[in-house]
């Protein structure tokens, strides 16, 4: 039986010259375009990764349902722009009209993702905390909630991606060694970095941020010092939802046909990998990890000749980094962050 199966498996693996290449010339020629695209995707990963890292820092919980919080925001963007008559082609609107529509879609996406994050926390995780459930129960619940939301959307919208929505036609902004950087890339990267810096400063300097760090460091002592732990936990989920909603707008901007019931799964895994790579529980580590995952994946697909290698290369590098530095590149937890 085994002797029959092994040849079949071997024949099913493509072993010709097109299966994998190592094209240094292609990598050299496309280096800058891969870099800018990598930064664009990496900025999106980083925003989602912040949600993972904040929740882990406060609750020591890997919230696998965060990918569905993100895709809820994507549907918020889709329904808002559809109602505004956006379609596969870029709309012929004035600049400020497009900006106003995108801000409206952003607000709807943020509200949708934040509400979903709060519902997940109140319905799934709070009862477990009340009953002092073991960590494994939280992990299994997170996975279960993720699938429950995913297949609720499947039942509601079906398996096919939603119709493509083009927000605006990218225009060239500047040229780097013959590679055009367009307005879409600039908007996504700059807006994402502003949001990440704002989040970092909020965590470090605001009263609520100090409460988040206090609960992350020692929840019992923080409670004795007058910090409302439940309020801090809900606030943390809301912040993660807000960032996921913003990431949803940028994701649909970059991939117009990317809204699908399971569209958040792979991106969520990459964002989680980014949080781990940078240092899970470290806000700045999520930014660094997201950008690195975006860059490494893009470099890998160009160097190896196929987009199928994007995820493989990124995760191989993640594993190698964690073997050398298990706590991630930046390492320190949220509770140890300095004010």
URVENJO-V584630 format. One record per residue. N is the residue number from 1. RES is the residue in one small letter. PSI is psi as a letter, one per 30 degrees, with the letter a starting at -180 (999 if undefined). D_LAST is the distance of its C-alpha to the last C-alpha in Angstrom with 2 decimals. Layout:
BEGIN
n->N res->RES psi->PSI d_last->D_LAST
n->N res->RES psi->PSI d_last->D_LAST
END
This chain:
BEGIN
n->1 res->x psi->e d_last->63.92
n->2 res->x psi->e d_last->61.06
n->3 res->x psi->f d_last->63.32
n->4 res->x psi->e d_last->63.68
n->5 res->x psi->e d_last->60.00
n->6 res->x psi->e d_last->58.58
n->7 res->x psi->e d_last->60.72
n->8 res->x psi->e d_last->59.81
n->9 res->x psi->e d_last->56.08
n->10 res->x psi->e d_last->56.63
n->11 res->x psi->f d_last->58.62
n->12 res->x psi->f d_last->55.94
n->13 res->x psi->k d_last->53.37
n->14 res->x psi->j d_last->53.93
n->15 res->x psi->g d_last->54.73
n->16 res->x psi->a d_last->56.10
n->17 res->x psi->f d_last->54.66
n->18 res->x psi->f d_last->52.68
n->19 res->x psi->e d_last->50.61
n->20 res->x psi->k d_last->48.13
n->21 res->x psi->l d_last->48.11
n->22 res->x psi->i d_last->46.12
n->23 res->x psi->j d_last->46.48
n->24 res->x psi->e d_last->44.81
n->25 res->x psi->e d_last->46.65
n->26 res->x psi->e d_last->45.31
n->27 res->x psi->e d_last->41.76
n->28 res->x psi->e d_last->42.25
n->29 res->x psi->e d_last->43.80
n->30 res->x psi->g d_last->41.19
n->31 res->x psi->e d_last->38.11
n->32 res->x psi->e d_last->36.60
n->33 res->x psi->e d_last->37.52
n->34 res->x psi->e d_last->36.02
n->35 res->x psi->e d_last->32.82
n->36 res->x psi->e d_last->32.38
n->37 res->x psi->e d_last->33.41
n->38 res->x psi->e d_last->31.04
n->39 res->x psi->e d_last->28.08
n->40 res->x psi->e d_last->29.34
n->41 res->x psi->e d_last->29.64
n->42 res->x psi->e d_last->26.45
n->43 res->x psi->e d_last->24.47
n->44 res->x psi->e d_last->26.10
n->45 res->x psi->e d_last->25.40
n->46 res->x psi->e d_last->21.70
n->47 res->x psi->e d_last->21.46
n->48 res->x psi->e d_last->23.31
n->49 res->x psi->e d_last->21.38
n->50 res->x psi->e d_last->18.13
n->51 res->x psi->e d_last->20.05
n->52 res->x psi->e d_last->21.04
n->53 res->x psi->e d_last->17.68
n->54 res->x psi->e d_last->15.97
n->55 res->x psi->e d_last->19.00
n->56 res->x psi->e d_last->19.18
n->57 res->x psi->e d_last->15.63
n->58 res->x psi->e d_last->16.43
n->59 res->x psi->f d_last->20.15
n->60 res->x psi->h d_last->20.91
n->61 res->x psi->k d_last->23.45
n->62 res->x psi->j d_last->24.79
n->63 res->x psi->i d_last->25.73
n->64 res->x psi->f d_last->28.79
n->65 res->x psi->f d_last->29.75
n->66 res->x psi->f d_last->26.97
n->67 res->x psi->e d_last->29.55
n->68 res->x psi->f d_last->31.75
n->69 res->x psi->e d_last->29.03
n->70 res->x psi->e d_last->28.96
n->71 res->x psi->f d_last->32.78
n->72 res->x psi->e d_last->33.03
n->73 res->x psi->e d_last->31.17
n->74 res->x psi->e d_last->33.66
n->75 res->x psi->e d_last->36.50
n->76 res->x psi->e d_last->34.98
n->77 res->x psi->e d_last->35.07
n->78 res->x psi->e d_last->38.58
n->79 res->x psi->e d_last->40.10
n->80 res->x psi->e d_last->38.63
n->81 res->x psi->e d_last->39.87
n->82 res->x psi->e d_last->43.16
n->83 res->x psi->f d_last->43.72
n->84 res->x psi->g d_last->43.17
n->85 res->x psi->g d_last->45.90
n->86 res->x psi->k d_last->43.88
n->87 res->x psi->a d_last->45.75
n->88 res->x psi->f d_last->46.22
n->89 res->x psi->k d_last->46.88
n->90 res->x psi->k d_last->44.50
n->91 res->x psi->k d_last->45.24
n->92 res->x psi->i d_last->47.05
n->93 res->x psi->l d_last->44.77
n->94 res->x psi->l d_last->43.42
n->95 res->x psi->e d_last->39.96
n->96 res->x psi->f d_last->38.41
n->97 res->x psi->e d_last->40.21
n->98 res->x psi->e d_last->38.63
n->99 res->x psi->e d_last->35.14
n->100 res->x psi->e d_last->35.75
n->101 res->x psi->e d_last->37.05
n->102 res->x psi->e d_last->34.11
n->103 res->x psi->e d_last->31.63
n->104 res->x psi->e d_last->33.75
n->105 res->x psi->e d_last->33.74
n->106 res->x psi->e d_last->29.95
n->107 res->x psi->e d_last->29.63
n->108 res->x psi->e d_last->32.18
n->109 res->x psi->e d_last->30.56
n->110 res->x psi->e d_last->27.13
n->111 res->x psi->e d_last->28.88
n->112 res->x psi->e d_last->31.02
n->113 res->x psi->e d_last->28.28
n->114 res->x psi->e d_last->25.99
n->115 res->x psi->e d_last->29.07
n->116 res->x psi->e d_last->30.05
n->117 res->x psi->e d_last->26.64
n->118 res->x psi->e d_last->26.86
n->119 res->x psi->e d_last->30.50
n->120 res->x psi->e d_last->29.76
n->121 res->x psi->e d_last->27.13
n->122 res->x psi->e d_last->29.36
n->123 res->x psi->e d_last->32.63
n->124 res->x psi->e d_last->31.84
n->125 res->x psi->e d_last->28.78
n->126 res->x psi->e d_last->28.65
n->127 res->x psi->e d_last->32.21
n->128 res->x psi->e d_last->31.32
n->129 res->x psi->e d_last->28.37
n->130 res->x psi->e d_last->30.74
n->131 res->x psi->g d_last->33.29
n->132 res->x psi->h d_last->30.82
n->133 res->x psi->l d_last->32.20
n->134 res->x psi->l d_last->31.64
n->135 res->x psi->e d_last->29.25
n->136 res->x psi->e d_last->32.31
n->137 res->x psi->e d_last->33.28
n->138 res->x psi->e d_last->30.02
n->139 res->x psi->e d_last->30.59
n->140 res->x psi->e d_last->34.23
n->141 res->x psi->e d_last->33.46
n->142 res->x psi->e d_last->30.96
n->143 res->x psi->e d_last->33.71
n->144 res->x psi->e d_last->36.32
n->145 res->x psi->e d_last->34.43
n->146 res->x psi->e d_last->33.94
n->147 res->x psi->e d_last->37.69
n->148 res->x psi->e d_last->38.61
n->149 res->x psi->e d_last->36.82
n->150 res->x psi->e d_last->38.09
n->151 res->x psi->f d_last->41.68
n->152 res->x psi->e d_last->41.57
n->153 res->x psi->e d_last->40.88
n->154 res->x psi->e d_last->43.67
n->155 res->x psi->e d_last->46.05
n->156 res->x psi->e d_last->45.17
n->157 res->x psi->f d_last->45.08
n->158 res->x psi->l d_last->46.95
n->159 res->x psi->f d_last->46.23
n->160 res->x psi->k d_last->46.59
n->161 res->x psi->l d_last->43.84
n->162 res->x psi->l d_last->43.72
n->163 res->x psi->k d_last->45.41
n->164 res->x psi->k d_last->43.60
n->165 res->x psi->k d_last->41.85
n->166 res->x psi->k d_last->41.37
n->167 res->x psi->e d_last->38.99
n->168 res->x psi->l d_last->40.00
n->169 res->x psi->j d_last->41.79
n->170 res->x psi->k d_last->39.45
n->171 res->x psi->k d_last->40.41
n->172 res->x psi->k d_last->39.91
n->173 res->x psi->e d_last->37.14
n->174 res->x psi->l d_last->37.46
n->175 res->x psi->k d_last->39.07
n->176 res->x psi->j d_last->37.65
n->177 res->x psi->h d_last->40.48
n->178 res->x psi->f d_last->42.70
n->179 res->x psi->k d_last->40.18
n->180 res->x psi->k d_last->39.56
n->181 res->x psi->k d_last->36.07
n->182 res->x psi->l d_last->36.68
n->183 res->x psi->e d_last->35.03
n->184 res->x psi->e d_last->34.16
n->185 res->x psi->e d_last->32.09
n->186 res->x psi->e d_last->30.33
n->187 res->x psi->e d_last->29.56
n->188 res->x psi->e d_last->28.17
n->189 res->x psi->e d_last->25.96
n->190 res->x psi->e d_last->24.58
n->191 res->x psi->e d_last->24.07
n->192 res->x psi->e d_last->22.37
n->193 res->x psi->e d_last->19.96
n->194 res->x psi->e d_last->19.15
n->195 res->x psi->e d_last->18.56
n->196 res->x psi->e d_last->16.32
n->197 res->x psi->e d_last->14.16
n->198 res->x psi->e d_last->14.15
n->199 res->x psi->e d_last->13.21
n->200 res->x psi->e d_last->10.27
n->201 res->x psi->e d_last->8.98
n->202 res->x psi->e d_last->10.17
n->203 res->x psi->e d_last->8.39
n->204 res->x psi->f d_last->4.83
n->205 res->x psi->f d_last->6.22
n->206 res->x psi->l d_last->9.35
n->207 res->x psi->e d_last->10.76
n->208 res->x psi->e d_last->12.29
n->209 res->x psi->e d_last->9.32
n->210 res->x psi->e d_last->7.90
n->211 res->x psi->e d_last->11.55
n->212 res->x psi->e d_last->11.80
n->213 res->x psi->e d_last->9.32
n->214 res->x psi->e d_last->11.18
n->215 res->x psi->e d_last->14.46
n->216 res->x psi->e d_last->13.78
n->217 res->x psi->e d_last->13.23
n->218 res->x psi->j d_last->16.09
n->219 res->x psi->e d_last->17.85
n->220 res->x psi->e d_last->20.37
n->221 res->x psi->e d_last->18.18
n->222 res->x psi->e d_last->16.04
n->223 res->x psi->e d_last->19.47
n->224 res->x psi->f d_last->20.60
n->225 res->x psi->g d_last->17.71
n->226 res->x psi->g d_last->18.93
n->227 res->x psi->k d_last->17.00
n->228 res->x psi->j d_last->19.67
n->229 res->x psi->e d_last->19.43
n->230 res->x psi->e d_last->22.15
n->231 res->x psi->e d_last->20.66
n->232 res->x psi->e d_last->17.35
n->233 res->x psi->e d_last->19.55
n->234 res->x psi->e d_last->21.66
n->235 res->x psi->e d_last->18.81
n->236 res->x psi->e d_last->17.55
n->237 res->x psi->e d_last->21.15
n->238 res->x psi->e d_last->21.54
n->239 res->x psi->e d_last->18.67
n->240 res->x psi->e d_last->20.29
n->241 res->x psi->e d_last->23.62
n->242 res->x psi->e d_last->22.65
n->243 res->x psi->e d_last->21.58
n->244 res->x psi->e d_last->24.75
n->245 res->x psi->e d_last->26.83
n->246 res->x psi->e d_last->25.69
n->247 res->x psi->e d_last->26.43
n->248 res->x psi->e d_last->29.80
n->249 res->x psi->e d_last->30.80
n->250 res->x psi->e d_last->30.06
n->251 res->x psi->e d_last->31.86
n->252 res->x psi->e d_last->34.94
n->253 res->x psi->e d_last->34.82
n->254 res->x psi->e d_last->35.00
n->255 res->x psi->i d_last->37.36
n->256 res->x psi->f d_last->39.56
n->257 res->x psi->g d_last->41.45
n->258 res->x psi->g d_last->38.54
n->259 res->x psi->j d_last->38.47
n->260 res->x psi->l d_last->40.05
n->261 res->x psi->e d_last->39.73
n->262 res->x psi->g d_last->38.34
n->263 res->x psi->f d_last->36.65
n->264 res->x psi->f d_last->33.15
n->265 res->x psi->e d_last->34.00
n->266 res->x psi->e d_last->33.98
n->267 res->x psi->e d_last->31.09
n->268 res->x psi->e d_last->29.14
n->269 res->x psi->e d_last->30.05
n->270 res->x psi->e d_last->28.93
n->271 res->x psi->e d_last->25.57
n->272 res->x psi->e d_last->25.16
n->273 res->x psi->e d_last->26.24
n->274 res->x psi->e d_last->23.65
n->275 res->x psi->e d_last->20.84
n->276 res->x psi->e d_last->22.42
n->277 res->x psi->e d_last->23.03
n->278 res->x psi->f d_last->19.50
n->279 res->x psi->j d_last->18.15
n->280 res->x psi->k d_last->18.50
n->281 res->x psi->f d_last->15.37
n->282 res->x psi->j d_last->13.39
n->283 res->x psi->e d_last->12.81
n->284 res->x psi->f d_last->13.42
n->285 res->x psi->e d_last->16.14
n->286 res->x psi->e d_last->17.92
n->287 res->x psi->e d_last->18.28
n->288 res->x psi->e d_last->19.59
n->289 res->x psi->e d_last->21.78
n->290 res->x psi->e d_last->23.26
n->291 res->x psi->e d_last->24.29
n->292 res->x psi->e d_last->25.74
n->293 res->x psi->e d_last->27.69
n->294 res->x psi->e d_last->29.09
n->295 res->x psi->e d_last->30.15
n->296 res->x psi->e d_last->31.59
n->297 res->x psi->e d_last->33.55
n->298 res->x psi->e d_last->35.05
n->299 res->x psi->e d_last->35.96
n->300 res->x psi->e d_last->37.55
n->301 res->x psi->e d_last->39.76
n->302 res->x psi->e d_last->41.06
n->303 res->x psi->e d_last->41.67
n->304 res->x psi->f d_last->43.37
n->305 res->x psi->g d_last->45.27
n->306 res->x psi->k d_last->44.28
n->307 res->x psi->f d_last->41.50
n->308 res->x psi->f d_last->42.16
n->309 res->x psi->f d_last->40.27
n->310 res->x psi->e d_last->37.00
n->311 res->x psi->e d_last->35.53
n->312 res->x psi->e d_last->37.27
n->313 res->x psi->e d_last->35.84
n->314 res->x psi->e d_last->32.26
n->315 res->x psi->e d_last->32.46
n->316 res->x psi->e d_last->34.32
n->317 res->x psi->e d_last->31.59
n->318 res->x psi->e d_last->29.01
n->319 res->x psi->e d_last->31.14
n->320 res->x psi->e d_last->31.60
n->321 res->x psi->e d_last->27.89
n->322 res->x psi->f d_last->27.24
n->323 res->x psi->e d_last->30.18
n->324 res->x psi->e d_last->28.62
n->325 res->x psi->i d_last->24.96
n->326 res->x psi->f d_last->24.94
n->327 res->x psi->g d_last->21.17
n->328 res->x psi->l d_last->21.12
n->329 res->x psi->e d_last->20.31
n->330 res->x psi->e d_last->16.52
n->331 res->x psi->e d_last->16.73
n->332 res->x psi->k d_last->13.46
n->333 res->x psi->l d_last->13.17
n->334 res->x psi->e d_last->10.89
n->335 res->x psi->f d_last->10.40
n->336 res->x psi->g d_last->9.30
n->337 res->x psi->k d_last->6.55
n->338 res->x psi->k d_last->3.78
n->339 res->x psi->999 d_last->0.00
END
